[in-house]
Amino acid sequence: GNNCYPSGAVDWGAMNRFGQNDRAIYLDGTGGALNMPNNAAYNITEAITVVLWVYPEILDDQRLLSNRTTTAPTGGWEFVIVDNGGLALQFWNSGSNVESLPTGTNINEWMQLAVTWCATDAFNQAKFYCNGALVSEHVFATTLGVPQRDLQVGRNTNTIYFFHQGRLDDIRIFNGVLSESDINDYFNEPAP
C-alpha cells in the first residue's frame, strides 16, 4: 500500500465488510479524510481503474477519491457518490466533465464500487460496476490533464465540502483497465 496521513477525525478501527474490527476506516462527514502525498503513480492520463469498498451512511454529494486541480492548469479526476445514489467519474481538464450514472447505491451496507476508463479505447468508455457486476457505461469524449495535487480519500481536493460519511476499505487504483472478470474476482476475495 501507499502511505497516507489523516486530516481531521479519522477512525482507523472501524469494522470491515467481513465483520473484522480494526480493518477499515470511518469518516464522520464533517472533516475527516486521508491525504496521500502527490505521487507520479496517481497522475494517470491514459487509463484508470478504481476499486473500493464503501459503507455510506447518507446519499449526499460526497467524494470517495479526489485527485483534481480546478485552478490553472486544470487536471485530475474524482470518483463520487452523487445525491441520487448514482456514481460519477469527473475529469478536470479546462473545466469539468461530469457523467453521473445510477447504480442502486444503498446506505448502511457494504458495496464494492468500481470504475474503469481508457483514453485509447475507441469509445473513451467509462464503465461503472457495483458488487462485481457492470451496471452502466458511458462515453467520455475528453482527455485527462495531470494534477499537481495530493490524492484525497473521502473529501474534495479543493474545498472544505463534500466529505464522505461512512466506512471505506480496500481502496485500489490501477494505471490500466481491469476486466469485469478481474473486478468480480476482487469482489469475491475471501476474508484476510
DADAPE-V752940 format. One record per residue. N is the residue number from 1. SS is DSSP state (@ for helix, = for strand, . for the rest). Layout:
# DADAPE-V752940
N SS
N SS
This chain:
# DADAPE-V752940
1 .
2 .
3 .
4 .
5 =
6 =
7 =
8 .
9 .
10 =
11 =
12 =
13 =
14 =
15 .
16 .
17 .
18 .
19 .
20 .
21 .
22 .
23 .
24 =
25 =
26 =
27 =
28 =
29 .
30 .
31 .
32 .
33 =
34 =
35 =
36 =
37 .
38 .
39 .
40 @
41 @
42 @
43 .
44 .
45 .
46 .
47 =
48 =
49 =
50 =
51 =
52 =
53 =
54 =
55 =
56 =
57 .
58 .
59 .
60 .
61 .
62 =
63 =
64 =
65 =
66 =
67 =
68 =
69 =
70 .
71 .
72 .
73 .
74 .
75 =
76 =
77 =
78 =
79 =
80 =
81 =
82 .
83 .
84 .
85 .
86 .
87 =
88 =
89 =
90 =
91 =
92 =
93 .
94 .
95 .
96 =
97 =
98 =
99 =
100 =
101 =
102 .
103 .
104 .
105 .
106 .
107 .
108 .
109 .
110 .
111 =
112 =
113 =
114 =
115 =
116 =
117 =
118 =
119 .
120 .
121 .
122 .
123 .
124 .
125 =
126 =
127 =
128 =
129 =
130 =
131 .
132 .
133 =
134 =
135 =
136 =
137 =
138 =
139 =
140 .
141 .
142 .
143 .
144 .
145 .
146 .
147 .
148 .
149 .
150 .
151 =
152 =
153 =
154 .
155 .
156 .
157 .
158 .
159 .
160 .
161 .
162 .
163 .
164 .
165 =
166 =
167 =
168 =
169 =
170 =
171 =
172 =
173 =
174 =
175 .
176 .
177 .
178 .
179 .
180 @
181 @
182 @
183 @
184 @
185 @
186 @
187 @
188 .
189 .
190 .
191 .
192 .
